[in-house]
Amino acid sequence: MKILGWLRKKDLQSNQNQEPLLCSQKDNLQCDELIGHFHDAIKQLKGMFERSSDIVFYEFQLGGIQKGALIYLDGMIDAEVLDSDVIKPLLNVEKVTFLSAAIPLKDMETFLQEQVIHVSQIGTGETIQEAADHILDGDTVLLLDGVSQVLFISTKGWDMRSVEEPSTEAVIRGPREGFTENLRTNTSLLRRRLKTAQLKMEAMKVGRLSNTNIVITYLDGVAEPSLVAEVRERLNRIDIDAILESGYIEEFIQDNPFSIFPQVNNTERPDKVAAYLLEGKIGILIDNTPFALLLPVTFYEMLQSSEDYYQNFMVSTVIRWLRFFMLGAALLLPSLYIAITTYHPEMLPTTLLLSVASGRETVPFPAFVEALIMEISFEGLREAGVRLPRTVGQAVSIVGALVIGQAAVQAGIVSAAMVIVVSITGISSFIFPVFSQGIAIRLLRFPMMICAATLGLYGILVACLILLIHMARLRSFGVPYLSPAAPLNLTSLKDIYVRVPWWGMVDRSDQTGKKNRKRMSHSLRPRSPGRKS
């Protein structure tokens, strides 16, 4: 390959006799500038990546005349693409003639992309820091002697987990795909569900050392611009050395950091993210984690599953009622047992009261201590089952609960009624679709038990009022946590306590979808053939 013109090479002999300065010596050299000092740039990059055995510096001669170097991170590049589409074409160039010592940016990019390198994504930069950032991001950096720009060649490629079914949000009916730790895989899963140019994905980096890639995704024309700006401002405010998981981001952007209730939802399901975006909400995708963040959220959305919208609306409504009932059991059942047996035994029927009293006859502890022992033991077994290997964790938690419960009853430490209460409470706490909401209810159970042991049913009532007041004051990016029940919005209740048919949910919620309320056309209710209305 030949390009006609005159070859003018810059004389670097004087620079070779002088020891190049490293990036830390800013007083003597502007180390964030690539000004054509090829050997200085190599020296600076080697100084930055000193004692890094996975950084590769491959030096060559372009066309047998021009010195060049490829720098990349072993393990984060596709070796096949690098060899076949970058290295071989560069080494096969017969002779290259540059029109000047510093080729203009547009000419260099056009020449290499169109005539030499067979990679579609090629960028350019001028600073050492840019080069280092792209190397750590999986790109290959190309330096040429006498050229004032550095080229970034996209050769990313590393081992990653394949798309699998989410283990934390299993469904009977619905997609089986879940997010992975790769950001681009996650964005593609979302693009496959929303094939529209309105789907925006704004990229940014957070973390001084981790440089974690983050994508803010929303539907332009549906999401409120003020909400998008608020999310962007809160993310830009984060100043931390590293972001290792989405939980880091969640704690930095929530409205009330001292509330036990989750104010940002998280999910592994791309279909759930797409559904939230269609409601005018915002999604945040974080590299190196399969959990995406969704905001704003309400308390009632934490009790809803994506499967609610994939099956018959009557079945979904009954299941929602069951969740509300189980919510009350998980929060209040041990407290009610303590309050009634301790302060209000007259509320029980005589036969049941005699049965409970006979069961507690040999128990040496009051009801509160009895419940506390069983609840702490159950929570410990559940946590142990999560941390143990999957093949034995479930068996240990189930067998442990059965063995310990039966042994405790036979030893007279706890009553059989208490074992039943704790078992029903534990089952109820598993029904929450969102794991973080389930943890909040599990922890609130213990203050409720203390109030019940102190003041009986009056203590439970006071604790519930305090809890409701706190939830009524809570906000998630400005949206009331108990909406649309408080403040009351009758038109939005059709997807809270019941799930109306899809043809009945014509409008979006006015909390986040005010910019574009209409979801579908009217009069879509199915009718029998020949029926006019």
C-alpha positions as a printed Julia matrix, in Angstrom:
533×3 Matrix{Float64}:
   0.0     0.0    0.0
   1.45    3.38  -1.06
   0.35    6.98  -0.52
   2.05    9.59  -2.68
   3.67   12.59  -1.01
   6.8    13.74   0.71
   8.03   12.04   3.88
   9.02   14.46   6.63
  10.13   12.79   9.82
  10.78   14.69  13.01
  14.3    14.41  14.41
  14.13   12.84  17.89
  17.84   12.29  18.49
  18.06   15.14  21.0
  15.09   13.75  22.86
  16.55   10.22  22.91
  19.69   11.49  24.65
  17.55   13.03  27.38
  15.83   10.89  30.04
  12.04   11.12  29.53
  10.03   12.47  32.43
   7.27   10.53  34.13
   3.68   11.71  34.64
   4.29   12.52  38.28
   6.85   15.2   37.34
   4.3    17.81  36.27
   6.57   20.76  36.83
   8.89   19.71  34.0
   6.45   18.19  31.55
   2.75   18.5   30.83
   2.11   14.8   31.14
  -1.52   15.06  30.05
  -0.45   16.15  26.56
   0.64   13.9   23.68
   2.64   16.37  21.62
   4.47   13.98  19.33
   7.07   12.75  21.81
   6.69    9.07  21.01
   9.32    7.77  23.42
   8.16   10.12  26.17
   4.59    8.88  25.79
   5.71    5.23  25.98
   7.83    6.02  29.02
   4.98    7.79  30.76
   2.53    4.97  30.12
   5.04    2.38  31.34
   5.51    4.48  34.45
   1.76    4.61  35.05
   1.38    0.85  34.61
   4.54   -0.09  36.46
   4.37   -3.55  38.08
   1.3    -4.4   35.96
   2.09   -7.69  34.27
  -1.15   -7.74  32.27
  -0.34   -4.55  30.32
   1.18   -5.36  26.91
   3.38   -2.9   24.95
   3.79   -4.14  21.38
   6.2    -1.97  19.35
   6.48   -2.25  15.55
   7.36   -0.29  12.44
   4.61    0.86  10.13
   5.62    0.25   6.56
   9.18   -0.35   7.72
   9.58    3.39   8.34
   7.33    4.77  11.05
   7.69    3.62  14.65
   4.48    2.62  16.37
   3.22    0.88  19.48
   0.07   -0.96  20.41
  -0.83   -0.95  24.11
  -3.6    -3.09  25.52
  -4.74   -4.95  28.62
  -4.4    -8.71  28.32
  -7.6   -10.46  29.3
  -9.89   -7.57  28.36
  -9.37   -7.6   24.59
 -10.46  -10.0   21.87
  -7.12  -11.51  20.81
  -8.51  -12.78  17.51
  -9.82   -9.36  16.5
  -6.56   -7.72  17.54
  -4.42  -10.12  15.52
  -6.5   -10.33  12.36
  -7.98   -6.83  12.12
  -5.31   -4.63  13.7
  -1.81   -6.11  13.9
  -1.7    -7.95  10.57
  -3.03   -5.0    8.5
  -0.54   -2.65  10.17
   2.41   -4.98   9.5
   1.32   -5.56   5.9
   1.53   -1.86   4.99
   4.4    -1.59   2.51
   5.21    2.08   2.81
   3.42    5.02   4.4
   4.14    8.62   3.49
   2.75   11.32   5.79
   2.26   14.84   4.51
   3.54   16.4    7.73
   5.08   15.48  11.04
   1.72   15.82  12.77
  -1.13   14.48  10.65
  -4.47   16.27  11.09
  -6.93   14.42  13.25
  -9.5    13.75  10.53
  -6.88   12.52   8.03
  -5.33   10.06  10.46
  -8.66    8.61  11.52
  -9.89    8.33   7.93
  -6.65    6.76   6.63
  -6.4     4.08   9.3
 -10.09    3.26   9.47
 -10.75    3.11   5.72
  -7.48    1.69   4.4
  -5.63   -0.16   7.16
  -7.5    -1.22  10.32
 -10.61   -3.35   9.87
 -12.39   -2.22  13.03
 -15.48   -0.03  12.86
 -15.0     1.91  16.12
 -11.87    4.08  16.2
 -11.54    7.15  18.38
  -8.85    9.73  18.89
  -7.37   11.62  21.82
  -4.48   13.83  22.8
  -3.7    13.11  26.45
  -1.93   10.4   28.41
  -4.87   10.15  30.78
  -7.27    9.47  27.91
  -4.97    6.72  26.68
  -4.79    5.13  30.14
  -8.57    5.26  30.56
  -9.19    3.55  27.23
  -6.59    0.86  27.96
  -8.29    0.05  31.26
 -11.65    0.03  29.48
 -10.55   -2.74  27.11
  -9.54   -0.7   24.05
  -6.24   -0.96  22.2
  -4.22    2.27  22.05
  -2.15    3.02  18.94
   0.78    5.45  19.16
   2.77    6.59  16.11
   6.07    8.42  16.12
   5.7    12.08  15.18
   1.89   12.04  15.37
   0.23   14.3   17.9
  -2.87   12.16  18.33
  -3.38    8.75  19.91
  -5.9     6.33  18.44
  -8.3     4.18  20.46
  -9.29    0.97  18.69
 -12.29   -0.91  20.06
 -11.13   -4.5   20.65
 -13.09   -5.22  23.82
 -13.66   -8.85  24.57
 -13.56  -10.82  27.81
 -15.2   -13.84  29.37
 -18.66  -13.13  30.7
 -21.66  -14.95  32.07
 -24.3   -15.84  29.52
 -27.87  -14.61  29.72
 -29.73  -16.77  32.23
 -33.0   -16.78  34.13
 -32.93  -14.46  37.15
 -32.62  -16.48  40.34
 -34.16  -13.81  42.6
 -37.29  -13.11  40.52
 -38.52  -16.43  39.18
 -41.87  -16.47  37.36
 -44.18  -19.16  36.06
 -45.16  -17.17  32.97
 -42.9   -14.57  31.47
 -39.49  -14.08  29.83
 -36.62  -16.16  31.16
 -33.89  -13.65  30.31
 -32.07  -11.75  33.01
 -29.4    -9.08  33.13
 -25.73  -10.04  33.34
 -22.63   -8.25  34.63
 -21.9    -6.84  31.16
 -23.37   -3.39  30.58
 -23.67   -3.66  26.79
 -25.46   -7.0   27.07
 -27.96   -5.38  29.42
 -28.58   -2.41  27.14
 -29.15   -4.76  24.19
 -31.7    -6.78  26.21
 -33.56   -3.54  26.84
 -33.3    -2.39  23.22
 -34.86   -5.66  22.05
 -37.98   -4.86  24.06
 -38.29   -1.18  23.22
 -37.4    -0.72  19.56
 -37.83    3.03  19.44
 -35.58    6.03  19.07
 -37.33    7.51  22.11
 -35.39    5.1   24.31
 -32.45    7.19  25.5
 -29.34    5.86  27.21
 -27.05    8.5   28.69
 -23.6     7.2   29.63
 -21.46    8.46  32.47
 -18.67    7.26  34.75
 -18.67    7.18  38.56
 -15.77    6.3   40.83
 -12.31    7.83  40.83
 -10.54    4.45  40.82
 -13.15    2.1   39.37
 -14.4     4.41  36.58
 -17.61    2.39  36.59
 -19.75    2.83  33.49
 -23.33    3.83  34.23
 -26.25    4.29  31.84
 -29.33    6.39  32.63
 -32.19    5.07  30.51
 -35.63    6.58  29.96
 -38.24    7.18  27.27
 -38.0    10.65  25.81
 -41.46   12.16  25.56
 -42.81    9.98  28.38
 -40.49   10.65  31.33
 -40.57   14.07  32.96
 -37.48   16.13  31.98
 -37.26   17.46  35.53
 -37.06   13.89  36.87
 -34.3    13.01  34.41
 -32.38   16.14  35.37
 -32.73   15.3   39.08
 -31.39   11.78  38.55
 -28.5    13.12  36.51
 -27.68   15.73  39.17
 -27.69   13.18  42.02
 -25.39   10.84  40.11
 -22.97   13.64  39.23
 -22.82   14.55  42.91
 -21.33   11.16  43.84
 -17.61   11.43  44.6
 -16.21    8.08  45.72
 -13.18    6.01  44.85
 -15.05    2.95  43.53
 -18.52    1.64  42.68
 -18.61   -2.15  42.93
 -22.37   -2.79  42.88
 -25.64   -0.96  42.35
 -26.19   -0.85  46.12
 -23.48    1.83  46.32
 -25.48    4.04  43.95
 -28.77    3.32  45.73
 -27.53    4.65  49.06
 -26.23    7.86  47.5
 -29.38    8.86  45.6
 -32.31    7.97  47.88
 -34.34   10.77  49.45
 -34.3     9.58  53.08
 -31.16    7.56  53.9
 -32.38    6.79  57.43
 -35.56    5.01  56.38
 -35.67    1.24  56.48
 -37.98    1.13  53.46
 -36.32    0.88  50.02
 -36.88    4.04  48.01
 -35.19    2.69  44.87
 -36.29   -0.58  43.34
 -33.82   -3.09  41.91
 -34.34   -5.91  39.46
 -32.57   -8.44  37.26
 -35.4    -8.57  34.73
 -35.21   -6.47  31.53
 -38.96   -6.8   30.99
 -39.56   -5.16  34.36
 -37.24   -2.28  33.47
 -39.08   -1.83  30.16
 -42.42   -1.75  32.0
 -41.16    0.92  34.39
 -39.84    3.03  31.51
 -43.23    2.85  29.83
 -44.72    4.36  32.99
 -42.42    7.39  32.7
 -39.88    6.17  35.26
 -36.08    6.09  35.07
 -33.72    3.11  34.97
 -30.05    3.04  35.93
 -27.84    0.28  34.53
 -24.46   -0.24  36.21
 -21.53   -2.16  34.77
 -20.34   -5.3   36.61
 -23.69   -6.02  38.26
 -26.89   -7.68  36.97
 -29.1    -5.5   39.18
 -30.62   -2.4   37.58
 -32.11    0.43  39.64
 -35.63    1.75  39.02
 -37.02    5.04  40.3
 -39.15    6.54  41.59
 -41.06    3.76  43.36
 -44.0     3.49  45.74
 -44.83    1.08  48.55
 -47.5    -0.67  46.49
 -45.17   -1.29  43.55
 -42.95   -3.27  45.91
 -45.84   -5.72  46.32
 -46.31   -6.21  42.59
 -44.66   -8.81  40.39
 -44.07   -8.61  36.65
 -46.05  -11.84  36.36
 -49.16   -9.98  37.54
 -49.43   -8.48  34.06
 -48.82  -11.72  32.14
 -51.76  -13.75  33.46
 -55.51  -13.29  33.9
 -56.38  -10.06  35.7
 -58.75  -11.81  38.13
 -56.04  -14.25  39.19
 -53.58  -11.38  39.6
 -56.07   -9.48  41.76
 -56.58  -12.45  44.1
 -52.81  -12.93  44.4
 -52.41   -9.25  45.31
 -54.99   -9.61  48.08
 -53.06  -12.62  49.32
 -49.87  -10.53  49.42
 -51.57   -7.82  51.48
 -52.84  -10.44  53.92
 -49.39  -12.03  54.18
 -47.89   -8.57  54.68
 -50.02   -8.13  57.78
 -49.11  -11.6   59.04
 -45.37  -11.08  58.51
 -45.45   -7.76  60.34
 -48.0    -8.29  63.14
 -48.62  -11.97  63.84
 -45.92  -12.51  66.55
 -46.85   -9.15  68.11
 -50.54  -10.08  68.25
 -49.68  -13.41  69.89
 -47.57  -11.64  72.54
 -50.18   -8.94  73.21
 -53.16  -11.29  73.44
 -51.51  -13.98  75.57
 -49.92  -11.42  77.89
 -52.5    -8.62  78.24
 -55.74   -9.63  76.52
 -56.41  -13.36  77.01
 -60.15  -12.63  77.2
 -60.11  -12.02  73.42
 -59.53  -15.72  72.76
 -62.33  -18.28  72.71
 -62.35  -20.41  75.85
 -61.36  -23.63  74.1
 -58.44  -21.94  72.27
 -57.39  -20.15  75.45
 -57.23  -23.42  77.38
 -55.21  -25.04  74.59
 -52.7   -22.17  74.52
 -52.47  -22.07  78.32
 -51.83  -25.8   78.57
 -49.12  -25.55  75.91
 -47.37  -22.75  77.81
 -47.69  -24.44  81.19
 -44.14  -25.85  81.1
 -42.53  -22.89  79.3
 -40.27  -20.96  81.72
 -40.18  -17.73  79.65
 -42.75  -15.01  79.06
 -44.34  -14.84  75.63
 -42.05  -12.02  74.48
 -38.83  -13.89  75.32
 -40.28  -17.05  73.81
 -41.11  -15.26  70.55
 -37.75  -13.49  70.51
 -35.84  -16.77  70.83
 -37.8   -18.41  68.02
 -37.66  -15.41  65.68
 -33.91  -14.94  66.09
 -33.34  -18.68  65.59
 -35.49  -18.7   62.45
 -33.74  -15.65  60.99
 -30.35  -17.22  61.75
 -31.33  -20.44  59.98
 -32.61  -18.5   56.99
 -29.4   -16.48  56.74
 -27.31  -19.63  57.09
 -29.28  -21.26  54.29
 -28.51  -18.31  52.02
 -24.76  -18.31  52.75
 -24.22  -22.06  52.54
 -23.63  -23.74  49.14
 -26.84  -23.98  47.18
 -26.92  -27.78  47.21
 -27.03  -27.95  51.01
 -28.29  -24.52  52.04
 -31.99  -25.16  51.48
 -31.86  -28.57  53.15
 -30.04  -27.18  56.19
 -32.52  -24.34  56.7
 -35.59  -26.6   56.4
 -34.24  -29.53  58.42
 -32.75  -27.18  61.0
 -36.08  -25.43  61.55
 -37.95  -28.71  61.91
 -35.42  -30.31  64.24
 -34.87  -27.25  66.43
 -38.59  -26.48  66.63
 -39.55  -30.01  67.6
 -36.7   -30.3   70.09
 -37.57  -26.94  71.67
 -41.21  -27.99  72.14
 -40.24  -31.33  73.69
 -37.74  -29.63  76.0
 -40.42  -27.21  77.19
 -38.5   -24.13  76.08
 -41.22  -22.9   73.73
 -44.83  -23.8   73.17
 -46.23  -25.53  70.11
 -48.44  -22.51  69.4
 -45.38  -20.27  69.2
 -43.73  -22.61  66.69
 -46.86  -22.39  64.53
 -46.91  -18.59  64.76
 -43.23  -18.26  63.83
 -43.64  -20.71  60.94
 -46.6   -18.82  59.47
 -44.69  -15.55  59.92
 -41.63  -16.96  58.15
 -43.71  -18.24  55.22
 -45.46  -14.87  54.93
 -42.14  -13.01  54.73
 -41.17  -15.03  51.63
 -44.1   -13.79  49.56
 -42.7   -10.34  48.78
 -41.62  -10.0   45.12
 -38.92   -7.45  46.07
 -36.31   -8.87  48.44
 -35.36   -5.5   49.98
 -38.98   -4.84  50.94
 -39.17   -8.27  52.6
 -36.09   -7.49  54.68
 -37.65   -4.22  55.87
 -40.81   -5.99  57.05
 -38.75   -8.71  58.76
 -36.77   -6.15  60.72
 -39.83   -4.08  61.66
 -41.3    -7.18  63.24
 -38.97   -6.88  66.23
 -39.94   -3.29  67.25
 -43.55   -4.37  66.91
 -42.9    -7.25  69.32
 -41.31   -4.85  71.85
 -44.33   -2.52  71.66
 -46.69   -5.46  72.11
 -44.76   -6.69  75.15
 -44.84   -3.19  76.66
 -48.39   -1.93  76.05
 -50.23   -4.83  74.45
 -52.61   -4.03  71.6
 -52.32   -0.33  72.4
 -48.58   -0.54  71.77
 -49.18   -2.24  68.41
 -51.67    0.47  67.47
 -49.24    3.27  68.39
 -46.41    1.56  66.47
 -48.61    1.17  63.39
 -49.59    4.85  63.52
 -45.94    5.91  63.78
 -45.1     3.64  60.86
 -47.89    5.05  58.71
 -46.88    8.62  59.51
 -43.3     7.85  58.51
 -44.4     6.23  55.24
 -46.76    9.12  54.47
 -43.85   11.58  54.82
 -41.49    9.44  52.75
 -40.66   10.44  49.17
 -38.96    8.69  46.3
 -37.58   11.39  44.0
 -40.44   13.63  45.04
 -43.18   11.0   44.58
 -45.16   10.21  47.79
 -44.3     6.69  48.96
 -47.95    5.76  49.66
 -49.37    7.2   46.44
 -51.92    6.85  44.97
 -53.61    5.94  48.28
 -52.08    8.92  50.12
 -52.59   11.41  48.62
 -55.7     9.75  47.24
 -55.98    9.45  43.46
 -59.01    7.38  42.48
 -58.05    6.98  38.82
 -54.73    5.36  39.74
 -56.2     2.84  42.21
 -57.09    0.53  39.33
 -53.58   -0.97  39.48
 -53.02   -1.05  43.25
 -55.5    -3.19  45.21
 -56.82   -4.77  42.02
 -55.36   -5.28  38.6
 -57.88   -4.2   36.01
 -57.66   -5.67  32.49
 -55.14   -4.18  30.12
 -57.88   -2.63  28.01
 -59.01   -0.74  31.13
 -55.62    0.88  31.86
 -55.85    3.55  29.17
 -53.87    6.24  30.99
 -50.54    6.23  32.78
 -50.16    7.32  36.37
 -50.16   11.09  36.77
 -47.24   10.89  39.2
 -44.62   10.06  36.56
 -46.51   10.02  33.25
 -48.01   13.5   33.2
 -46.14   14.44  30.04
 -47.78   11.63  28.06
 -50.79   10.21  29.91
 -52.36    8.18  27.12
 -51.12    4.6   26.95
 -53.56    3.13  24.44
 -56.72    3.8   22.49
 -60.15    3.66  24.07
 -62.76    0.98  23.32
 -60.31   -1.9   23.15
 -62.45   -4.16  25.3
 -62.92   -7.53  23.57
 -66.45   -8.31  22.38
 -68.19  -11.32  20.96
 -68.54  -11.48  17.16
 -71.56   -9.56  15.97
 -71.96   -7.59  19.19
 -72.03   -3.85  18.57
 -71.42   -2.5   22.08
